[in-house]
Amino acid sequence: MSWNVALSELEYGPEEEAAVLEVLRSRWLTMGERTTRFENEFAAFIGTEHAVAVSNCTVGLHLALIALGVGPGDEVIVPDLTFVASLNAVRYTGATPVLVDITSQHDLTLSVQDVQAKITPRTKAIIVMHYGGYPCDMDAVRSLASQHGLAVVEDAAHAPGASHRDTMAGCLGDVAAFSFYSNKNLATGEGGMVTTSSADMAQKLRLLRSHGMTHQTMDRHKGHAYSYDVVELGYNYRITEIEAALGLVQLARLPAHNAARARLVKRYREALSGISGVDVPFTGFGEPPGWPYPAVSSHHLFVILLPDGADRLRVMKALKNEGIQTSIHYPPLHDFSNVKGDVEAGLIRAEALENVDRVAPRLLTLPLSASYGPDVADRVAEAISRTLAP
Ligand SMILES: Cc1ncc(COP(=O)(O)O)c(C=O)c1O
């Protein structure tokens, strides 16, 4: 299907093309100098000590949990309104995920009150997800975590360039994972980055990323090593040089892209403000004097709530007929059949998720891209207004 307005568009130009060609001509395709540069520049950009590039965010979360020592018998808090990867990373470790509610229909990030209610002596870590690029209430999360001796893992898939009280996402917990999947603010096809300020954690992550090997192929190629030992049960979660090269170009463009997204979101909010029954979560978020706290969104998603009781599928189809692509972020985790099975088997805890249940049927994600001008917001808002008219 060719859309007039796709949900998102890849913002690639001649620099990305040149960067890939350079890799091909260099004859070195995986985990080389570009990967190291991408790690260093990403760490500097968000203001942390260590960044470890990986194949994608899902495996980044998996590595982060293993490096924290999470395993069978532990519980890990996971938001119910997130992509299934946040949950699966916990399931891979054998720990029990405990799903938590969202704060409200205005703030779709996790409810710290619900986190508090669901902490048990088995809880080992809290995964926060900066929904749509809006940072969670990290003061409250960190304070709870330190009271109970819990680790904080940021699922920062949506949040490169977002910040909370002047600290960037990726530096707001013990360890964080970013996604560079094709539709993300910083896109390399597949790819991810794990960030931490802890040297020990970074060393573990580096070992686990590549089979627990003490030296890599690049070390041997450079003549720095002749062989290697395997000191951990690790994985192949490596990144390619092609992705790293794309990442370097995209990182340099990220601030401009995020600013363009912010402008479009502002326009959307104005254009949608008169439509009866439509609510726009995160309105006024982070703006002075700071509701609910000073923060900057990376505007990965633009999500609205349709009027209560509106037929969402009908709206999506009507927009599709005008060539406008929409989506749903997310169907609640506890509604997936595979998750329900594990809840029944006692392998996942999913209790009291009332806010998610109330808000989820109303969620609708509208097109958002750095390349879209204000006309896109006006056109989409006008189509929604027409579709919802009595
Ligand atoms: C919130 C969230 N977490 C994790 C992921 C997984 O990212 P990846 O596809 O890089 O594994 C995504 C991807 O869409 C996501 O949206």
Ligand as a Chemical Component Dictionary entry (heavy atoms), coordinates in Angstrom:
data_LIG
# 
_chem_comp.id                   LIG 
_chem_comp.type                 NON-POLYMER 
_chem_comp.pdbx_formal_charge   0 
_chem_comp.three_letter_code    LIG 
# 
loop_
_chem_comp_atom.comp_id 
_chem_comp_atom.atom_id 
_chem_comp_atom.alt_atom_id 
_chem_comp_atom.type_symbol 
_chem_comp_atom.charge 
_chem_comp_atom.model_Cartn_x 
_chem_comp_atom.model_Cartn_y 
_chem_comp_atom.model_Cartn_z 
_chem_comp_atom.pdbx_ordinal 
LIG C1 C1 C 0 9.458  0.392  23.827 1  
LIG C2 C2 C 0 10.288 -0.520 22.985 2  
LIG N1 N1 N 0 11.151 -1.352 23.575 3  
LIG C3 C3 C 0 11.937 -2.180 22.866 4  
LIG C4 C4 C 0 11.852 -2.231 21.499 5  
LIG C5 C5 C 0 12.678 -3.219 20.760 6  
LIG O1 O1 O 0 13.580 -2.621 19.910 7  
LIG P1 P1 P 0 14.356 -3.474 18.823 8  
LIG O2 O2 O 0 13.447 -3.661 17.654 9  
LIG O3 O3 O 0 15.551 -2.609 18.488 10 
LIG O4 O4 O 0 14.754 -4.745 19.446 11 
LIG C6 C6 C 0 10.983 -1.365 20.828 12 
LIG C7 C7 C 0 10.894 -1.405 19.366 13 
LIG O5 O5 O 0 9.974  -0.995 18.734 14 
LIG C8 C8 C 0 10.162 -0.496 21.586 15 
LIG O6 O6 O 0 9.287  0.329  21.007 16 
# 
loop_
_chem_comp_bond.comp_id 
_chem_comp_bond.atom_id_1 
_chem_comp_bond.atom_id_2 
_chem_comp_bond.value_order 
_chem_comp_bond.pdbx_ordinal 
LIG C1 C2 SING 1  
LIG C2 N1 SING 2  
LIG C2 C8 DOUB 3  
LIG N1 C3 DOUB 4  
LIG C3 C4 SING 5  
LIG C4 C5 SING 6  
LIG C4 C6 DOUB 7  
LIG C5 O1 SING 8  
LIG O1 P1 SING 9  
LIG P1 O2 DOUB 10 
LIG P1 O3 SING 11 
LIG P1 O4 SING 12 
LIG C6 C7 SING 13 
LIG C6 C8 SING 14 
LIG C7 O5 DOUB 15 
LIG C8 O6 SING 16 
# 
